[in-house]
Amino acid sequence: MRRAFVALLFAALLQIPSAAQDKTAVMTTVQGFVDSFNKGDTAAAKSVCAEQTSIIDEFPPYQWNGTGSCAKWMADYDTDARKNIITDGVVTLAKARHVDISGSHAYVVIPADYAYKQNGKPVKETASTLTIVLRKGANGWQITGWSWSKS
């Protein structure tokens, strides 16, 4: 019984570095997506989205699903920004409230701010929440779903 406990404890300790590495990799993917958005680099942003992604956001049509949904969201964001004369959009992430990882799935909840100019005047949405779901595959961690909630 004691040997089994020691073996189990040893196996658990071996998983700690892996869990820390996964958390770092998950947050690197999330931050990379946001950095790409902030730079207007749609190709880089799309590269961390899975082909099938579910998105909920604050502008019409409010929900995107299925193949190529990250690209569709980006096109609709651009359309909405032009319509509402929004420029210079930048998302800033705070410290994550949750980074839950179970095998090849991750769930992340992060407070975020969104600053932009509307008609040339600065606007800031503070205390919003970005919730992201990721899956680890052959290409590393990819975003399979996310939602943005204004406060």
ZAMAR-693608 format. One record per residue (C-alpha): x, y, z. Coordinates in nm, 2 decimals. Each point is the difference from the previous one (the first is absolute). Last residue first. Layout:
N
+--------+--------+--------+
|      X |      Y |      Z |
+--------+--------+--------+
|      X |      Y |      Z |
...
+--------+--------+--------+
REM end
This chain:
151
+--------+--------+--------+
|      X |      Y |      Z |
+--------+--------+--------+
|  -1.94 |   4.53 |  -1.77 |
|   0.03 |  -0.09 |  -0.37 |
|   0.02 |  -0.38 |  -0.07 |
|   0.23 |  -0.14 |  -0.26 |
|  -0.04 |  -0.37 |  -0.09 |
|   0.24 |  -0.26 |  -0.12 |
|   0.01 |  -0.34 |  -0.17 |
|   0.23 |  -0.26 |  -0.15 |
|   0.32 |   0.19 |   0.05 |
|   0.31 |  -0.21 |  -0.08 |
|   0.27 |  -0.15 |   0.22 |
|   0.27 |  -0.18 |  -0.18 |
|   0.00 |  -0.08 |  -0.38 |
|  -0.05 |  -0.38 |   0.05 |
|  -0.28 |   0.07 |   0.24 |
|  -0.07 |   0.18 |   0.33 |
|  -0.35 |   0.14 |   0.03 |
|  -0.09 |   0.35 |   0.12 |
|  -0.30 |   0.17 |   0.16 |
|   0.01 |   0.38 |   0.05 |
|  -0.20 |   0.24 |   0.23 |
|   0.08 |   0.37 |  -0.04 |
|  -0.16 |   0.21 |   0.27 |
|  -0.05 |   0.38 |  -0.01 |
|   0.12 |   0.21 |   0.29 |
|   0.05 |   0.31 |  -0.21 |
|  -0.13 |   0.12 |  -0.33 |
|   0.20 |   0.30 |  -0.10 |
|  -0.08 |   0.27 |  -0.25 |
|   0.24 |   0.26 |  -0.15 |
|  -0.15 |   0.24 |  -0.25 |
|   0.09 |  -0.01 |  -0.37 |
|  -0.36 |  -0.08 |  -0.11 |
|   0.03 |  -0.30 |   0.23 |
|   0.35 |  -0.07 |   0.12 |
|   0.09 |  -0.33 |   0.17 |
|   0.07 |  -0.16 |   0.34 |
|  -0.12 |  -0.34 |   0.10 |
|   0.07 |  -0.12 |   0.35 |
|   0.03 |  -0.36 |   0.11 |
|  -0.07 |  -0.23 |   0.30 |
|   0.10 |  -0.35 |  -0.09 |
|  -0.17 |  -0.34 |   0.02 |
|   0.18 |  -0.30 |  -0.16 |
|  -0.13 |  -0.35 |  -0.06 |
|   0.25 |  -0.26 |  -0.13 |
|  -0.04 |  -0.34 |  -0.17 |
|   0.27 |  -0.26 |  -0.10 |
|   0.02 |  -0.16 |   0.35 |
|  -0.20 |   0.22 |   0.23 |
|   0.12 |   0.35 |   0.03 |
|  -0.16 |   0.28 |   0.20 |
|   0.14 |   0.34 |  -0.03 |
|  -0.23 |   0.22 |   0.21 |
|   0.01 |   0.36 |   0.11 |
|   0.26 |   0.09 |  -0.25 |
|   0.21 |   0.31 |   0.08 |
|  -0.10 |   0.30 |  -0.20 |
|  -0.03 |   0.01 |  -0.38 |
|   0.02 |   0.31 |  -0.21 |
|  -0.20 |   0.01 |  -0.33 |
|   0.09 |   0.28 |  -0.25 |
|  -0.23 |   0.15 |  -0.26 |
|   0.16 |   0.28 |  -0.20 |
|  -0.30 |   0.10 |  -0.20 |
|  -0.38 |   0.00 |   0.04 |
|  -0.21 |   0.20 |  -0.25 |
|  -0.32 |  -0.18 |   0.09 |
|  -0.05 |  -0.15 |  -0.35 |
|   0.37 |  -0.05 |  -0.06 |
|   0.04 |  -0.18 |   0.34 |
|  -0.31 |  -0.22 |  -0.07 |
|   0.14 |  -0.10 |  -0.34 |
|   0.34 |  -0.07 |   0.15 |
|  -0.15 |  -0.21 |   0.28 |
|  -0.21 |  -0.19 |  -0.26 |
|   0.31 |  -0.09 |  -0.20 |
|   0.18 |  -0.11 |   0.32 |
|  -0.30 |  -0.21 |   0.11 |
|  -0.01 |  -0.17 |  -0.34 |
|   0.37 |  -0.07 |   0.02 |
|  -0.04 |  -0.15 |   0.35 |
|  -0.31 |  -0.19 |  -0.13 |
|   0.19 |  -0.18 |  -0.27 |
|  -0.20 |  -0.32 |   0.03 |
|  -0.27 |   0.01 |   0.26 |
|  -0.14 |   0.26 |   0.23 |
|  -0.03 |   0.38 |   0.04 |
|  -0.24 |   0.18 |   0.24 |
|  -0.07 |   0.36 |   0.06 |
|  -0.13 |   0.08 |  -0.36 |
|   0.06 |   0.27 |   0.08 |
|   0.23 |   0.15 |   0.27 |
|   0.07 |  -0.10 |   0.36 |
|   0.17 |  -0.33 |  -0.05 |
|  -0.07 |  -0.37 |   0.01 |
|   0.24 |  -0.24 |  -0.19 |
|  -0.01 |  -0.37 |  -0.07 |
|   0.30 |  -0.14 |  -0.19 |
|   0.04 |  -0.28 |  -0.26 |
|   0.33 |   0.05 |  -0.19 |
|   0.17 |   0.05 |   0.33 |
|   0.12 |   0.35 |   0.07 |
|   0.37 |   0.06 |   0.07 |
|   0.09 |   0.06 |  -0.37 |
|  -0.30 |   0.23 |  -0.04 |
|   0.16 |   0.26 |   0.23 |
|   0.33 |  -0.02 |  -0.20 |
|  -0.18 |   0.05 |  -0.33 |
|  -0.22 |   0.28 |   0.14 |
|   0.30 |   0.21 |   0.10 |
|  -0.18 |   0.32 |   0.10 |
|   0.27 |   0.07 |   0.26 |
|  -0.24 |  -0.02 |   0.29 |
|  -0.17 |  -0.31 |  -0.14 |
|   0.34 |  -0.17 |  -0.03 |
|   0.09 |   0.10 |   0.36 |
|  -0.34 |  -0.14 |   0.11 |
|   0.06 |  -0.34 |  -0.18 |
|   0.35 |  -0.02 |   0.13 |
|  -0.11 |   0.07 |   0.36 |
|  -0.24 |  -0.29 |  -0.02 |
|   0.25 |  -0.23 |  -0.16 |
|   0.27 |   0.10 |   0.25 |
|  -0.26 |  -0.06 |   0.28 |
|  -0.06 |  -0.35 |  -0.12 |
|   0.38 |  -0.07 |  -0.03 |
|   0.07 |   0.13 |   0.34 |
|  -0.28 |  -0.21 |   0.15 |
|   0.12 |  -0.31 |  -0.19 |
|   0.35 |   0.05 |   0.13 |
|  -0.12 |   0.03 |   0.36 |
|  -0.21 |  -0.32 |  -0.05 |
|   0.30 |  -0.18 |  -0.14 |
|   0.22 |   0.11 |   0.28 |
|  -0.25 |  -0.13 |   0.25 |
|  -0.07 |  -0.33 |  -0.17 |
|   0.32 |  -0.16 |   0.13 |
|  -0.11 |   0.07 |   0.35 |
|  -0.32 |  -0.19 |  -0.06 |
|   0.19 |  -0.31 |  -0.12 |
|   0.22 |   0.02 |   0.31 |
|  -0.30 |   0.02 |   0.22 |
|  -0.16 |  -0.30 |  -0.17 |
|   0.32 |  -0.20 |   0.03 |
|   0.04 |   0.09 |   0.37 |
|  -0.37 |  -0.10 |   0.06 |
|   0.04 |  -0.33 |  -0.18 |
|   0.32 |  -0.07 |   0.19 |
|  -0.18 |   0.07 |   0.33 |
|  -0.28 |  -0.24 |  -0.09 |
+--------+--------+--------+
REM end
